[in-house]
Amino acid sequence: MDDIVKQALLKWPNVPDCYGWLGLDARGNWFMRDECAQAQGPFAGGSAPGKGSELKHDKLIEFIQRNYQPTTEGQWFFQNGPQRVYVELEATPLIWRVNHDLSIQDHCGRAASVQHCLLDELGHVYLDTSTGFGLVHSMDMDYVADAVLQGLWQPQDVLRADLPSRFNYVPSPHSLQKA
């Protein structure tokens, strides 16, 4: 966590949490969801306007990614100064990129090592790693095939609906607030 964020937490310890305003898509892109976007429906599986506006500012994205983490209950958030901004997930909390040498890094640029490779009923590939669980970016399927053919990864079947409970993540913290 950035030092400036730690200082803000000490200065303003009781800032309310924020829900529904930030989303992470299945390609590792961040989206700002204003009231109009939220009114269009859920981030995951909703309409294109419901996703909101894709963030393009590199420094803002880097700041979000440096301060992105989970609660013990599996709700992922971005610590924005003294405020927690909970993230709506289109797929999983991490999006894995596979490099030509078959090393991996998450959408935040953090390296990890693969522990398990999983394949759901729709053909999506996931990695359980030394730093967390996530979906493999769709552009990296050739590298996944290379890892499988080389015997480095052995995909295990999994049901997509079982992933959040099995890997302890909440796809929509905002939906828990409405309940």
Residue frames relative to the residue before (quaternion, step in Angstrom):
aa qw qx qy qz dx dy dz
M 1.0000 0.0000 0.0000 0.0000 0.00 0.00 0.00
D 0.5331 -0.6401 0.4539 0.3163 3.57 -1.00 0.85
D 0.5816 -0.5964 0.4297 0.3484 3.59 -1.10 0.71
I 0.6339 0.5377 -0.3345 0.4440 3.59 0.99 -0.79
V 0.6242 0.5217 -0.3279 0.4803 3.58 1.12 -0.67
K 0.6447 0.5178 -0.3196 0.4627 3.60 0.93 -0.85
Q 0.6521 0.5119 -0.3096 0.4658 3.59 0.99 -0.84
A 0.6505 0.5136 -0.3140 0.4631 3.60 0.98 -0.82
L 0.6200 0.5428 -0.3386 0.4543 3.60 1.04 -0.74
L 0.6632 0.4925 -0.3014 0.4762 3.58 1.02 -0.79
K 0.6864 0.4982 -0.2789 0.4503 3.56 0.97 -0.88
W 0.7989 0.1156 -0.0282 0.5896 3.60 0.99 -0.89
P 0.0537 -0.8690 0.4911 0.0269 3.64 0.34 1.16
N 0.7639 0.4062 -0.1971 0.4611 3.63 1.13 -0.43
V 0.2802 0.7542 -0.5413 0.2443 3.59 0.99 0.76
P 0.4697 -0.6971 0.4524 0.2980 3.64 -0.80 0.93
D 0.5402 -0.6153 0.4760 0.3210 3.54 -1.21 0.65
C 0.3154 -0.7348 0.5785 0.1608 3.54 -1.28 0.54
Y 0.0647 -0.8115 0.5806 -0.0095 3.58 -0.84 1.02
G 0.8226 0.3176 -0.2195 0.4174 3.53 -1.19 0.69
W 0.6444 0.5891 -0.3026 0.3824 3.60 1.22 -0.33
L 0.7677 0.2674 -0.1570 0.5608 3.61 1.19 -0.29
G 0.0398 -0.8104 0.5844 -0.0093 3.56 -0.92 0.95
L 0.2202 -0.7345 0.6282 0.1318 3.54 -1.28 0.57
D 0.2549 -0.7971 0.5269 0.1486 3.59 -0.61 1.09
A 0.7127 -0.4843 0.3243 0.3904 3.56 -1.36 0.10
R 0.6738 0.4382 -0.2986 0.5146 3.60 1.29 0.05
G 0.5857 -0.6155 0.3588 0.3865 3.58 1.27 0.21
N 0.4861 0.6416 -0.4432 0.3944 3.58 1.21 0.47
W 0.3584 -0.7295 0.5512 0.1885 3.54 -1.12 0.79
F 0.1068 -0.7909 0.6017 0.0312 3.56 -1.07 0.83
M 0.2875 -0.7094 0.6185 0.1778 3.53 -1.08 0.85
R 0.1433 -0.8119 0.5652 0.0294 3.55 -0.76 1.10
D 0.1775 -0.7955 0.5722 0.0907 3.57 -0.19 1.24
E 0.7557 -0.3881 0.2583 0.4600 3.58 -1.29 -0.01
C 0.6337 0.5311 -0.3363 0.4508 3.61 1.02 -0.76
A 0.6559 0.5001 -0.3115 0.4718 3.60 0.93 -0.86
Q 0.6607 0.5098 -0.3109 0.4549 3.57 0.92 -0.87
A 0.6413 0.5353 -0.3191 0.4476 3.58 1.08 -0.73
Q 0.6027 0.5775 -0.3440 0.4300 3.61 1.23 -0.42
G 0.6769 -0.4707 0.2967 0.4818 3.58 1.24 -0.24
P 0.7579 -0.3953 0.2592 0.4495 3.56 -1.28 -0.14
F 0.5997 -0.5671 0.4306 0.3652 3.55 -1.24 0.49
A 0.7470 0.3399 -0.1864 0.5401 3.59 0.82 -1.00
G 0.8497 0.1368 -0.1164 0.4957 3.53 -0.83 1.02
G 0.5551 0.6068 -0.3950 0.4095 3.57 1.25 0.10
S 0.7229 -0.4040 0.3254 0.4564 3.53 -1.28 -0.37
A 0.6568 -0.5038 0.3789 0.4139 3.59 -1.24 0.36
P 0.6663 0.4805 -0.3332 0.4627 3.66 0.87 -0.76
G 0.6011 0.5861 -0.3475 0.4176 3.59 1.18 -0.51
K 0.5690 0.5903 -0.3853 0.4235 3.57 1.22 -0.35
G 0.4177 -0.7014 0.4747 0.3289 3.57 1.06 -0.72
S 0.6708 -0.4811 0.3876 0.4104 3.54 -1.25 -0.54
E 0.4212 -0.7043 0.5106 0.2567 3.56 -0.81 1.00
L 0.4047 -0.6968 0.5383 0.2470 3.55 -0.95 0.92
K 0.1277 -0.8118 0.5691 0.0290 3.56 -0.92 0.95
H 0.5621 0.6222 -0.3831 0.3875 3.61 1.22 -0.35
D 0.4196 -0.7614 0.4355 0.2334 3.59 -0.33 1.28
K 0.6765 0.4947 -0.3087 0.4497 3.62 0.86 -0.89
L 0.6364 0.5121 -0.3292 0.4738 3.60 1.03 -0.73
I 0.6510 0.5099 -0.3132 0.4671 3.58 0.93 -0.88
E 0.6447 0.5146 -0.3162 0.4686 3.60 0.95 -0.85
F 0.6431 0.5190 -0.3168 0.4655 3.60 0.99 -0.82
I 0.6401 0.5120 -0.3209 0.4745 3.59 0.93 -0.89
Q 0.7102 0.4815 -0.2735 0.4348 3.58 0.79 -1.01
R 0.6335 0.5161 -0.3391 0.4661 3.61 1.06 -0.58
N 0.7752 0.3305 -0.1469 0.5179 3.57 1.12 -0.63
Y 0.4434 0.6794 -0.4341 0.3916 3.57 1.27 0.62
Q 0.2138 0.7805 -0.5514 0.2025 3.57 -0.69 1.10
P 0.4579 -0.6892 0.4822 0.2879 3.61 -1.23 0.26
T 0.4410 -0.5922 0.5828 0.3394 3.49 -1.39 0.21
T 0.6508 -0.4925 0.3761 0.4387 3.60 -1.20 0.10
E 0.6518 0.5095 -0.3083 0.4696 3.60 1.24 -0.44
G 0.5709 -0.6374 0.3630 0.3689 3.60 1.28 0.04
Q 0.4872 0.6115 -0.4650 0.4153 3.57 1.18 0.44
W 0.2529 -0.7858 0.5494 0.1291 3.59 -0.63 1.12
F 0.0009 0.8099 -0.5841 0.0548 3.52 -0.99 0.90
F 0.3363 -0.6663 0.6249 0.2290 3.48 -1.43 0.28
Q 0.2880 -0.7525 0.5684 0.1668 3.57 -0.71 1.09
N 0.0645 -0.8127 0.5779 -0.0381 3.55 -0.25 1.35
G 0.7633 -0.2057 0.1057 0.6033 3.56 0.18 1.26
P 0.8177 -0.2106 0.1523 0.5137 3.58 -0.78 -0.97
Q 0.6765 0.5105 -0.2813 0.4501 3.60 1.25 -0.18
R 0.3108 -0.7059 0.6054 0.1965 3.53 -1.09 0.82
V 0.1236 -0.7642 0.6313 0.0467 3.53 -0.85 1.06
Y 0.2487 -0.8009 0.5303 0.1244 3.56 -0.28 1.28
V 0.3463 -0.7787 0.5061 0.1324 3.54 -1.00 0.98
E 0.3271 -0.7001 0.6081 0.1818 3.52 -1.05 0.96
L 0.2072 -0.8093 0.5437 0.0809 3.58 -0.77 1.04
E 0.3671 -0.7075 0.5573 0.2324 3.55 -0.89 0.94
A 0.8062 0.1263 -0.0427 0.5764 3.58 1.02 -0.75
T 0.7844 -0.1933 0.2160 0.5483 3.57 0.12 -1.32
P 0.6418 -0.5610 0.3525 0.3861 3.62 -1.19 0.32
L 0.7567 0.2248 -0.1532 0.5945 3.58 1.20 -0.41
I 0.1699 -0.7414 0.6391 0.1144 3.53 -1.15 0.68
W 0.2520 -0.8113 0.5171 0.1041 3.56 -0.55 1.22
R 0.1776 -0.7244 0.6578 0.1051 3.51 -1.14 0.83
V 0.2160 -0.7598 0.6036 0.1083 3.54 -0.97 0.93
N 0.3050 -0.7709 0.5398 0.1462 3.56 -0.79 1.06
H 0.6994 -0.4829 0.3226 0.4165 3.59 -1.25 0.35
D 0.6948 0.4392 -0.2763 0.4979 3.61 1.14 -0.57
L 0.5084 -0.6845 0.3584 0.3800 3.56 1.44 0.22
S 0.4064 0.6334 -0.5230 0.4002 3.57 1.18 0.49
I 0.2483 -0.7791 0.5592 0.1363 3.58 -1.19 0.45
Q 0.0074 -0.7522 0.6571 0.0480 3.49 -1.36 0.40
D 0.4737 -0.6708 0.4837 0.3028 3.56 -1.10 0.63
H 0.7239 -0.4507 0.3058 0.4234 3.57 -1.29 0.16
C 0.6386 0.5003 -0.3209 0.4888 3.58 1.28 -0.26
G 0.5672 -0.6288 0.3627 0.3891 3.59 1.31 -0.06
R 0.5156 0.6476 -0.4126 0.3801 3.59 1.27 0.17
A 0.3850 -0.7316 0.5222 0.2095 3.57 -0.85 1.04
A 0.0029 -0.7769 0.6295 -0.0112 3.54 -1.26 0.50
S 0.3465 -0.6945 0.5727 0.2639 3.53 -1.33 0.03
V 0.4920 -0.6826 0.4688 0.2687 3.55 -1.04 0.87
Q 0.1901 -0.7638 0.6087 0.1000 3.54 -0.99 0.94
H 0.7913 -0.0447 0.0589 0.6070 3.57 1.01 -0.89
C 0.2304 -0.7238 0.6359 0.1365 3.51 -1.23 0.66
L 0.0774 -0.8125 0.5778 0.0062 3.58 -0.86 0.97
L 0.1624 -0.7733 0.6095 0.0645 3.54 -1.18 0.67
D 0.2406 -0.7950 0.5378 0.1444 3.61 -0.66 1.06
E 0.7328 -0.4553 0.3027 0.4052 3.54 -1.34 0.14
L 0.6776 0.4629 -0.2873 0.4940 3.61 1.25 -0.30
G 0.5776 -0.6138 0.3616 0.3986 3.58 1.30 0.01
H 0.4560 0.6635 -0.4659 0.3670 3.60 1.23 0.26
V 0.2703 -0.7656 0.5688 0.1316 3.56 -1.02 0.88
Y 0.1031 -0.7825 0.6139 0.0091 3.54 -1.00 0.98
L 0.1988 -0.7577 0.6067 0.1347 3.53 -1.24 0.49
D 0.1954 -0.6994 0.6758 0.1264 3.51 -1.08 0.90
T 0.0352 -0.8518 0.5191 -0.0610 3.55 -0.48 1.21
S 0.7186 -0.4303 0.3394 0.4280 3.52 -1.36 -0.04
T 0.7718 0.3266 -0.1884 0.5120 3.62 1.17 -0.41
G 0.7908 -0.2552 0.1489 0.5360 3.59 1.20 -0.03
F 0.5488 -0.6266 0.4772 0.2804 3.49 -1.43 0.09
G 0.2205 0.7935 -0.5548 0.1181 3.55 -1.05 0.70
L 0.6001 -0.5469 0.4721 0.3433 3.47 -1.47 0.18
V 0.3970 -0.6729 0.5614 0.2729 3.57 -1.12 0.66
H 0.5370 -0.6303 0.4647 0.3136 3.56 -0.96 0.95
S 0.5499 -0.6624 0.4058 0.3069 3.58 -0.90 0.94
M 0.6293 0.5528 -0.3364 0.4304 3.61 1.14 -0.52
D 0.7031 0.4958 -0.2515 0.4434 3.61 1.24 -0.31
M 0.3252 0.7865 -0.4768 0.2197 3.60 1.21 0.33
D 0.5850 0.5624 -0.3846 0.4401 3.62 1.08 -0.55
Y 0.6686 0.4886 -0.2986 0.4744 3.58 0.98 -0.83
V 0.5971 0.5412 -0.3562 0.4728 3.58 1.09 -0.69
A 0.6493 0.5147 -0.3157 0.4623 3.59 0.91 -0.90
D 0.6286 0.5298 -0.3312 0.4631 3.60 1.01 -0.79
A 0.6674 0.5019 -0.3026 0.4594 3.59 0.90 -0.92
V 0.6510 0.4987 -0.3132 0.4790 3.60 1.03 -0.79
L 0.6725 0.5020 -0.2988 0.4543 3.61 0.88 -0.93
Q 0.6842 0.4614 -0.2772 0.4921 3.59 1.10 -0.67
G 0.4972 -0.6844 0.4072 0.3444 3.59 1.28 -0.04
L 0.4346 0.7072 -0.4565 0.3201 3.59 1.23 0.28
W 0.7753 0.1630 -0.0765 0.6053 3.57 1.10 -0.75
Q 0.1047 -0.7760 0.6203 0.0462 3.55 -1.00 0.87
P 0.3061 -0.7977 0.4866 0.1822 3.59 -0.08 1.27
Q 0.1905 -0.7509 0.6263 0.0874 3.51 -1.04 0.93
D 0.4810 -0.6710 0.4809 0.2952 3.57 -0.97 0.84
V 0.0437 0.7743 -0.6282 0.0616 3.52 -1.10 0.82
L 0.3916 -0.6827 0.5562 0.2667 3.57 -1.17 0.55
R 0.5389 -0.6549 0.4288 0.3113 3.55 -0.82 1.03
A 0.6541 0.5398 -0.3143 0.4266 3.60 0.95 -0.85
D 0.6653 0.5199 -0.2964 0.4463 3.60 1.18 -0.53
L 0.5106 0.7114 -0.3981 0.2733 3.60 1.19 -0.48
P 0.6750 0.5038 -0.3423 0.4164 3.68 0.71 -0.87
S 0.7085 0.4349 -0.2827 0.4785 3.61 0.85 -0.84
R 0.6520 0.5279 -0.3168 0.4426 3.58 1.00 -0.78
F 0.8021 0.2606 -0.1194 0.5239 3.59 1.00 -0.84
N 0.4648 -0.7529 0.3890 0.2565 3.55 1.28 0.57
Y 0.5284 0.5702 -0.4945 0.3888 3.55 0.41 1.25
V 0.3340 -0.7285 0.5733 0.1705 3.52 -1.20 0.69
P 0.3711 -0.7609 0.4830 0.2235 3.62 -0.45 1.14
S 0.8158 0.0892 -0.0254 0.5708 3.60 1.01 -0.75
P 0.2156 -0.7840 0.5709 0.1139 3.60 -0.09 1.23
H 0.5901 0.5909 -0.3569 0.4187 3.59 1.13 -0.69
S 0.6496 0.5249 -0.3262 0.4428 3.61 0.98 -0.80
L 0.6126 0.5452 -0.3479 0.4544 3.60 1.13 -0.54
Q 0.6342 0.5360 -0.3247 0.4527 3.59 1.16 -0.61
K 0.6600 0.5090 -0.3022 0.4626 3.58 1.14 -0.62
A 0.6039 0.5998 -0.3525 0.3888 3.59 1.17 -0.53
